[in-house]
Amino acid sequence: MDKESLLRLVDSLHRDKEIAKDVVFQGIEAALTTAARKHFKSQNTISIQIDRDTGEIIAMEGDHKIDPSELGRITAQTAKQVIIQKIREAERDVIYEDFISRKSTIVSGTVQRFEGSTMVVNLGKTESILHKPEQIADEHYNTGERIRAIVLDVKKVGARVKILLSRAHPDFVRRLFELEVPEIAEGTIEIKSLAREPGHRTKIAVASSDPNVDSVGACVGVRGARIKNIVDELNGEKIDIIRWCDEPELLLPNALKPAEVSGIILSAENKVATIVVPNDQLSLAIGKRGQNVRLAARLTSWDIDIITESELEERQKSHAVELTEVAEANKMPSGDLPAKHEISPDNIETSDKKEES
């Protein structure tokens, strides 16, 4: 190969594969060195350097300079295989460095094909994989359709880069909010907690560092425009946005919305919250198949036990009867009977204290 052709090859690989020119030169040098060693079978050290500016090949066997024309007689196939291998490795490294820096960010691609339940997505430079558990339930895509997902993981596997995507991960919703709500991207509004059951419901708690910025209102947008874009991307997944509060007496009622809460009993030692709701709010508080209370518990990091006002009254009565029976069993004078430990409105944190979300 003449000097001009060599330089054109390097420049072409640099532009098409986005591989640094020096990496290409090193690959060609390594290939020629490997082929030269096999050809000459010399005990001396063989080294080959290529001038980066002129493309001139300088070959040395120990202190003896090898005529570049002799390299033309070396088995071309050997050199070609090594060059291809080096270029693939360089290309893999470029792709790896690109996508490892984009881990946990949203990328857009085209559905290329299906391998069983696994979706193969073309990201332009390379292919990526969207396994079934990382897909949203009941979503259906056809070959050629555009799709967005977050980069879940990036691995080097032999000469390839394996890129794993996800639409089911909670961070996918987090990144969508960052894209749609400038205040979150700027840091004015912070996502304090997020709990999700993909394809069904997400609860997200937000707080604003600026008293003039309403955290919930900013996320919803004018006439719901911002939240609508996110819901559309998630194909109708329900999203509850609540205002974060460090006080569980205020946070827990918000987390259980849309259900109304009439009282809270907290056990801070083991982080268990007994939530009292009106009788007609029980099913709403629990949600379909326990979804609402389950997400609220994950959002707040509290174990939640929901009881109705009627159940609370029954517990009060039962507790009073137990105390009376204990007193009678010990034949205690009525004047020594311990005061009944009742859960009254005075010792229940009521939802009147909670903020409007």
C-alpha positions in Angstrom: 0.0 0.0 0.0 1.5 3.4 -1.0 1.7 6.3 1.5 -1.3 8.2 0.1 -3.5 5.2 0.2 -2.5 4.4 3.8 -3.3 8.0 4.9 -6.6 7.9 3.1 -7.5 4.6 4.9 -6.6 6.0 8.3 -8.7 9.2 7.6 -11.6 7.1 6.4 -11.7 4.9 9.5 -11.3 8.0 11.7 -14.4 9.6 10.1 -16.6 6.6 9.6 -15.9 4.8 12.9 -15.0 7.8 15.0 -11.8 6.1 16.0 -8.8 8.3 16.8 -6.2 8.3 14.0 -3.4 7.4 16.3 -5.3 4.3 17.4 -5.7 3.3 13.7 -2.0 3.8 13.1 -1.1 1.7 16.2 -3.4 -1.1 14.9 -1.7 -1.1 11.5 1.7 -1.1 13.1 0.8 -4.0 15.3 -0.6 -5.9 12.4 2.5 -5.4 10.2 4.8 -6.2 13.1 3.0 -9.5 13.8 3.1 -10.5 10.1 6.8 -9.4 9.8 7.8 -11.6 12.7 6.1 -14.6 11.2 7.7 -13.9 7.8 11.3 -13.3 8.8 11.4 -15.7 11.8 14.2 -13.6 13.2 15.6 -13.7 16.7 16.1 -10.0 16.6 13.5 -7.5 17.6 11.3 -6.3 14.8 9.6 -2.9 15.1 7.5 -1.0 12.6 6.6 2.7 12.8 4.4 4.7 10.5 5.1 8.4 10.1 1.8 10.1 11.1 2.2 13.0 8.6 3.7 11.3 5.5 2.5 7.7 5.9 6.1 6.4 5.4 6.6 3.0 6.9 9.9 2.6 8.9 10.7 -1.1 9.6 13.7 -2.2 11.7 15.1 -5.7 12.4 17.4 -5.0 15.4 19.7 -2.4 14.1 19.0 -3.3 10.4 16.5 -1.4 8.4 14.1 -3.5 6.4 13.2 -2.3 2.9 9.4 -1.5 3.1 9.1 -3.3 -0.3 9.9 -6.5 1.4 6.9 -6.1 3.7 4.7 -6.3 0.6 5.7 -9.9 0.2 4.6 -10.8 3.8 1.4 -12.8 4.0 -1.3 -10.1 3.5 -4.0 -12.2 5.1 -2.2 -12.2 8.5 -1.8 -8.5 8.5 -5.4 -8.0 7.4 -6.8 -10.1 10.2 -4.8 -8.3 12.8 -5.8 -4.9 11.5 -9.5 -5.9 11.5 -9.2 -7.2 15.1 -7.4 -4.0 16.3 -10.0 -1.8 14.5 -12.9 -3.7 16.1 -11.3 -3.4 19.5 -10.9 0.3 19.0 -14.4 0.7 17.7 -15.7 -1.3 20.7 -13.8 1.0 23.1 -15.2 4.1 21.4 -18.8 2.8 21.7 -18.2 1.7 25.3 -16.8 5.0 26.4 -19.7 6.8 24.7 -22.5 4.8 26.3 -20.9 4.3 29.8 -21.0 8.1 30.1 -24.7 7.9 29.2 -25.6 5.3 31.7 -29.0 6.1 33.5 -29.8 8.6 30.8 -32.6 8.4 28.1 -31.7 7.3 24.6 -33.8 7.0 21.5 -33.6 4.2 19.0 -35.5 2.1 16.5 -36.9 -1.4 17.1 -34.8 -3.6 14.9 -36.0 -7.1 15.6 -37.3 -9.5 18.3 -35.4 -12.5 19.6 -38.1 -14.3 21.5 -39.5 -11.8 24.1 -36.3 -9.7 23.9 -36.4 -6.5 21.8 -33.2 -5.5 19.9 -33.0 -1.7 19.5 -30.8 0.1 17.0 -29.2 3.1 18.5 -27.4 4.2 15.4 -23.8 3.2 16.2 -24.7 -0.1 17.7 -27.5 -2.4 18.9 -28.9 -2.6 22.4 -31.1 -5.1 24.2 -34.4 -4.5 26.0 -35.2 -7.7 27.9 -38.8 -8.6 28.8 -38.6 -7.7 32.5 -37.4 -4.3 31.5 -40.3 -3.7 29.2 -43.6 -2.1 30.4 -46.4 -4.6 30.7 -49.0 -4.5 27.9 -46.8 -2.3 25.7 -46.5 -3.5 22.1 -43.9 -2.3 19.6 -43.5 -3.2 15.9 -40.3 -3.4 13.9 -39.2 0.1 12.7 -41.0 2.0 15.5 -39.2 4.6 17.6 -38.7 3.8 21.3 -37.1 5.6 24.3 -35.5 4.0 27.3 -32.8 4.5 29.8 -29.4 2.9 29.5 -29.4 0.4 32.4 -26.0 -1.1 32.0 -23.0 -1.2 29.6 -20.6 -4.2 29.4 -17.7 -5.3 27.3 -18.3 -8.8 26.0 -15.5 -10.0 23.9 -15.2 -7.8 20.8 -18.7 -6.4 21.4 -20.4 -3.9 23.7 -23.6 -5.1 25.4 -26.0 -2.3 26.1 -29.0 -3.1 28.3 -32.0 -0.8 28.2 -35.0 -0.4 30.5 -38.4 1.3 30.4 -39.6 -0.4 33.6 -36.9 1.1 35.9 -38.0 3.9 38.3 -35.2 6.1 36.9 -36.9 6.1 33.5 -39.7 8.2 35.1 -37.2 10.3 37.0 -35.4 11.2 33.7 -38.6 12.0 31.9 -39.5 14.5 34.7 -36.0 16.0 34.3 -36.6 16.4 30.6 -40.1 17.9 30.9 -39.7 20.0 34.0 -36.9 22.6 33.7 -37.0 23.4 37.4 -36.0 19.8 38.2 -33.1 19.9 35.7 -32.0 23.2 37.2 -32.2 21.9 40.7 -34.9 24.3 42.0 -37.2 21.3 42.4 -35.9 18.0 43.8 -37.4 14.6 43.4 -37.1 13.3 47.0 -38.6 9.9 46.5 -40.2 7.8 43.8 -42.0 4.5 43.8 -43.2 2.7 40.7 -45.1 -0.3 39.5 -44.4 -0.2 35.7 -47.4 0.2 33.5 -49.8 0.8 36.4 -48.9 3.6 38.8 -46.1 5.8 40.0 -45.9 8.0 43.1 -43.4 10.8 43.1 -42.6 13.2 46.0 -41.1 16.5 45.2 -39.9 19.5 47.1 -38.9 23.1 46.1 -36.0 25.0 47.4 -37.6 28.3 46.2 -40.7 29.4 48.2 -42.0 31.1 45.1 -42.0 27.9 43.0 -44.8 25.4 43.6 -43.2 22.0 43.3 -46.4 20.1 42.4 -47.7 22.8 40.1 -44.5 23.0 38.2 -44.5 19.3 37.6 -48.1 19.3 36.4 -47.5 22.2 34.1 -50.0 24.7 32.6 -53.3 22.8 32.1 -51.4 19.6 32.8 -49.2 19.9 29.7 -46.0 18.6 31.3 -47.5 15.6 33.1 -49.5 14.7 30.0 -46.3 14.4 27.9 -44.9 12.0 30.5 -48.1 9.9 30.8 -48.3 9.7 27.0 -44.7 8.4 26.9 -45.7 5.8 29.5 -48.8 4.8 27.6 -51.3 5.9 30.2 -49.5 4.9 33.4 -51.1 6.8 36.4 -48.8 9.3 38.1 -49.5 10.8 41.6 -47.4 13.8 42.4 -47.2 14.8 46.1 -45.5 17.4 48.1 -42.6 16.1 50.2 -42.5 16.8 53.9 -40.0 15.6 56.5 -42.8 15.1 59.1 -44.5 11.7 58.6 -47.8 13.1 60.0 -48.0 15.3 56.9 -46.2 13.1 54.4 -48.2 9.9 54.9 -51.7 11.3 54.2 -50.3 12.9 51.0 -48.7 9.6 50.0 -52.1 7.7 50.3 -54.0 10.1 48.1 -56.5 10.0 46.5 -57.8 8.5 49.7 -58.8 10.7 52.6 -57.1 10.1 56.0 -58.8 10.9 59.3 -56.1 10.0 61.8 -52.5 8.6 62.2 -50.9 6.6 65.0 -47.1 6.4 64.6 -44.7 3.9 66.1 -41.4 5.7 65.4 -39.3 2.9 67.0 -40.1 0.4 64.2 -41.4 2.9 61.6 -44.9 1.5 61.6 -47.8 3.8 60.8 -51.4 2.9 61.6 -53.6 5.0 59.3 -57.2 5.6 60.1 -59.6 6.2 57.2 -63.4 6.7 56.9 -65.2 3.5 56.3 -66.0 4.4 52.7 -62.3 5.2 52.0 -60.8 1.8 52.8 -60.8 0.3 49.3 -59.5 3.6 47.9 -56.7 3.8 50.4 -55.6 0.2 49.8 -56.0 0.4 46.0 -56.4 -2.3 43.4 -54.6 -5.4 44.7 -53.0 -3.3 47.4 -51.2 -1.1 45.0 -51.9 2.3 46.5 -50.8 1.4 50.1 -47.8 -0.6 48.7 -46.5 2.3 46.7 -47.1 4.7 49.6 -45.1 2.5 51.9 -42.2 2.4 49.5 -42.4 6.1 48.9 -42.3 7.0 52.6 -40.2 4.1 53.9 -42.9 3.4 56.5 -44.8 0.2 57.1 -48.4 1.1 56.8 -51.4 -0.6 58.4 -54.8 0.8 57.3 -57.8 0.6 59.5 -61.3 2.1 59.3 -62.9 4.3 62.0 -65.2 1.5 62.9 -62.2 -0.9 63.4 -60.6 1.8 65.6 -63.7 2.0 67.8 -63.7 -1.8 68.1 -60.0 -1.8 69.2 -60.7 0.8 71.8 -63.6 -1.2 73.2 -61.6 -4.5 73.2 -58.7 -2.8 74.9 -60.9 -1.4 77.6 -62.5 -4.8 78.2 -59.0 -6.4 78.5 -58.0 -4.0 81.2 -61.2 -4.6 83.2 -60.6 -8.4 83.0 -57.0 -8.0 84.2 -58.2 -5.9 87.1 -60.8 -8.4 88.1 -58.4 -11.3 87.8 -56.1 -9.7 90.2 -59.0 -8.6 92.5 -57.9 -5.0 92.3 -60.2 -2.5 94.1 -62.1 -0.4 91.7 -60.3 2.7 92.9 -57.0 1.1 91.8 -58.2 0.3 88.3 -55.7 1.7 85.7 -57.1 4.4 83.5 -58.3 3.1 80.2 -55.7 3.6 77.4 -57.9 4.9 74.8 -57.0 6.3 71.3 -59.0 9.5 71.3 -59.1 12.4 68.9 -56.7 14.2 71.3 -53.9 11.7 70.7 -54.4 11.0 67.0 -52.5 13.1 64.5 -55.4 14.2 62.2 -55.2 14.9 58.5 -56.3 18.5 59.3 -52.6 19.2 59.8 -51.6 18.0 56.4 -50.7 20.3 53.5 -52.9 20.5 50.5 -51.1 18.8 47.6 
